[in-house]
C-alpha cells in the first residue's frame, strides 16, 4: 500500500513536534519552529492538529509511546529470557547516553512539566507509564514462573521501583550533565535486578 500524502504530512509534523518538545519542553515549544522544520503552512498543521494541546497529546500517544513500545515494552513482553532482556536493555542505555544526558527522557520531561498542569496530559502520560510498568511486571512474573526470580519478590512493587529508578537515573544524569552518573545509576539498578534472582 502506498502511504497517502496526508499521512506523510502528519508524520512530519509529529516528528518535528517531538524534537521541538524534547529540546524545549511543551510550554516553550514553538509552532513557528515546527513549521520551519517541516516547510508546512500553519493551515496544514492545524488541519491535522487543531490546537497545540492536541499536537502534544498526539506526540505522547504516537511518538513517545510507540518508541518505548518498540525499544522496551514489546521486547520485554516477547522475551523467553525476561531478566536477561531487562538487563540488556539497561546495558544499551549507554548507546543513547549523550542524548539522555543533554535532553533527558522525553516521557519524564513531560511528566515533570505537564502532569501537574493539564489533566489530559496527566492521563495520557499515565497510560504510557502503566504500559511500561506492566511490561516489566510481566517480565518479572515470567521469570518467577521459570523459577529464575525468587518466589518472595512482589513483582508489581519491584516493577514500579525499577521504572521509577530508571527515570530517576536519567533525570539525575541530565541535571549533572554526566554520562558517568548515568552509567553508575544503571549499574546499580542492574545489581538490584540481579539480587532478585534465585540462589
C-alpha positions as CSV (number, residue, x, y, z in Angstrom):
1,X,0.0,0.0,0.0
2,X,1.2,3.5,-0.8
3,X,1.4,6.0,2.0
4,X,-1.1,8.8,1.4
5,X,0.3,12.4,1.4
6,X,-1.8,13.5,4.4
7,X,-0.3,10.7,6.4
8,X,3.2,11.8,5.4
9,X,2.4,15.4,6.4
10,X,1.0,14.3,9.7
11,X,4.0,12.1,10.4
12,X,6.4,15.0,9.5
13,X,4.6,17.3,11.9
14,X,4.6,14.8,14.7
15,X,8.4,14.1,14.3
16,X,9.2,17.8,14.2
17,X,6.9,18.5,17.2
18,X,8.6,15.7,19.2
19,X,12.0,17.1,18.6
20,X,10.9,20.6,19.5
21,X,9.2,19.5,22.7
22,X,12.1,17.3,23.7
23,X,14.5,20.2,23.3
24,X,12.4,23.0,24.8
25,X,9.5,21.4,26.8
26,X,5.9,21.5,25.8
27,X,5.0,25.0,27.0
28,X,8.1,26.6,25.4
29,X,7.8,24.6,22.2
30,X,7.4,26.9,19.2
31,X,4.8,26.3,16.5
32,X,6.9,28.5,14.3
33,X,9.9,26.3,14.7
34,X,7.9,23.2,14.0
35,X,6.6,24.8,10.8
36,X,10.0,26.0,9.8
37,X,11.5,22.5,10.1
38,X,8.7,20.9,8.1
39,X,8.2,23.6,5.5
40,X,4.4,23.4,6.1
41,X,1.9,26.2,6.5
42,X,0.1,26.9,9.7
43,X,-3.1,25.9,8.0
44,X,-1.7,22.5,7.1
45,X,-0.6,21.9,10.7
46,X,-3.9,23.0,12.2
47,X,-5.7,20.7,9.6
48,X,-4.2,17.7,11.5
49,X,-4.0,19.2,15.0
50,X,-6.5,21.9,15.8
51,X,-4.7,23.0,19.0
52,X,-1.2,22.9,20.4
53,X,-2.5,20.6,23.2
54,X,-3.9,18.2,20.6
55,X,-0.5,18.1,18.9
56,X,1.3,17.5,22.2
57,X,-1.1,14.6,23.2
58,X,-0.5,13.1,19.7
59,X,3.2,13.2,20.3
60,X,2.7,11.3,23.6
61,X,0.4,8.7,22.0
62,X,2.1,8.2,18.6
63,X,5.7,9.1,19.1
64,X,6.8,8.6,22.7
65,X,4.6,5.5,23.3
66,X,5.5,3.9,20.0
67,X,9.2,4.4,20.6
68,X,9.1,3.0,24.1
69,X,7.0,0.1,22.9
70,X,9.5,-0.8,20.2
71,X,12.5,-0.4,22.4
72,X,11.3,-1.8,25.7
73,X,7.7,-3.0,26.0
74,X,7.5,-5.4,23.1
75,X,10.9,-6.9,23.7
76,X,10.1,-7.5,27.4
77,X,6.7,-9.0,26.6
78,X,8.1,-11.4,23.9
79,X,11.3,-12.4,25.7
80,X,11.8,-16.0,26.7
81,X,14.6,-14.8,29.0
82,X,12.9,-11.8,30.6
83,X,15.5,-11.0,33.2
84,X,18.4,-11.1,30.7
85,X,16.3,-8.9,28.3
86,X,15.7,-6.4,31.1
87,X,19.4,-6.3,32.0
88,X,20.4,-6.0,28.3
89,X,18.0,-3.0,27.8
90,X,19.8,-1.3,30.7
91,X,23.2,-2.1,29.2
92,X,22.1,-0.4,25.9
93,X,21.3,2.8,27.7
94,X,24.9,3.8,27.1
95,X,24.2,4.0,23.4
96,X,21.9,6.9,24.0
97,X,23.8,8.5,26.8
98,X,24.6,11.7,25.0
99,X,21.0,12.4,24.1
100,X,19.7,11.4,27.5
101,X,22.3,13.4,29.4
102,X,21.7,16.5,27.3
103,X,17.9,16.4,26.9
104,X,16.7,13.9,29.4
105,X,13.9,11.3,28.8
106,X,11.1,12.8,26.7
107,X,8.5,10.9,28.8
108,X,9.9,12.0,32.2
109,X,10.4,15.6,31.0
110,X,6.7,15.8,30.1
111,X,5.6,14.1,33.3
112,X,7.5,16.7,35.4
113,X,6.3,19.6,33.3
114,X,2.7,18.8,32.3
115,X,1.2,16.3,34.8
116,X,0.6,19.0,37.5
117,X,-0.9,21.4,34.9
118,X,-3.0,19.5,32.5
119,X,-5.3,16.6,33.3
120,X,-5.3,15.3,29.7
121,X,-1.5,15.2,29.7
122,X,-1.5,13.5,33.1
123,X,-3.9,10.8,31.8
124,X,-2.1,10.1,28.6
125,X,1.4,10.1,30.3
126,X,-0.1,7.7,32.9
127,X,-1.1,5.3,30.2
128,X,2.5,5.2,29.0
129,X,3.8,4.7,32.5
130,X,1.3,1.9,33.2
131,X,2.3,0.1,29.9
132,X,5.9,0.3,31.0
133,X,5.3,-0.9,34.5
134,X,3.1,-3.7,33.1
135,X,5.8,-4.8,30.7
136,X,8.4,-5.0,33.5
137,X,5.9,-6.7,35.8
138,X,5.0,-9.3,33.2
139,X,8.7,-10.0,32.6
140,X,9.3,-10.5,36.3
141,X,6.3,-12.8,36.7
142,X,7.5,-15.0,33.8
143,X,11.0,-15.1,35.4
144,X,9.3,-16.2,38.6
145,X,7.3,-18.9,36.8
146,X,10.6,-20.1,35.4
147,X,12.0,-20.1,38.9
148,X,14.7,-17.7,37.9
149,X,13.3,-15.0,40.1
150,X,12.8,-15.5,43.9
151,X,9.3,-16.6,44.9
152,X,9.1,-13.9,47.6
153,X,9.5,-11.0,45.2
154,X,6.5,-8.8,44.8
155,X,6.6,-8.3,41.0
156,X,4.2,-5.3,40.9
157,X,6.2,-3.4,43.6
158,X,9.6,-4.3,42.0
159,X,8.3,-3.2,38.6
160,X,7.2,0.1,40.0
161,X,10.6,0.6,41.6
162,X,12.6,-0.4,38.5
163,X,10.7,2.1,36.3
164,X,10.9,4.8,38.9
165,X,14.6,4.2,39.4
166,X,15.2,4.1,35.7
167,X,13.6,7.5,35.2
168,X,15.3,8.9,38.2
169,X,18.7,7.8,36.8
170,X,18.1,9.7,33.6
171,X,16.8,12.8,35.5
172,X,19.8,12.9,37.8
173,X,22.2,12.4,34.9
174,X,20.5,15.2,33.0
175,X,20.8,17.6,36.0
176,X,24.5,16.7,36.4
177,X,25.1,16.6,32.6
178,X,27.1,13.4,33.4
179,X,27.2,10.2,31.3
180,X,29.3,8.7,34.1
181,X,26.4,9.3,36.6
182,X,24.0,7.6,34.1
183,X,26.3,4.6,33.8
184,X,26.7,4.3,37.6
185,X,23.0,4.5,38.3
186,X,22.3,2.0,35.5
187,X,24.8,-0.5,37.0
188,X,23.2,-0.1,40.5
189,X,19.8,-0.8,39.0
190,X,21.2,-3.9,37.3
191,X,22.7,-5.0,40.6
192,X,19.2,-4.7,42.2
193,X,17.6,-6.7,39.4
194,X,20.3,-9.4,39.8
195,X,19.6,-9.5,43.5
196,X,16.1,-10.8,42.8
197,X,17.4,-14.0,41.2
198,X,17.1,-17.3,42.9
199,X,20.2,-18.5,44.6
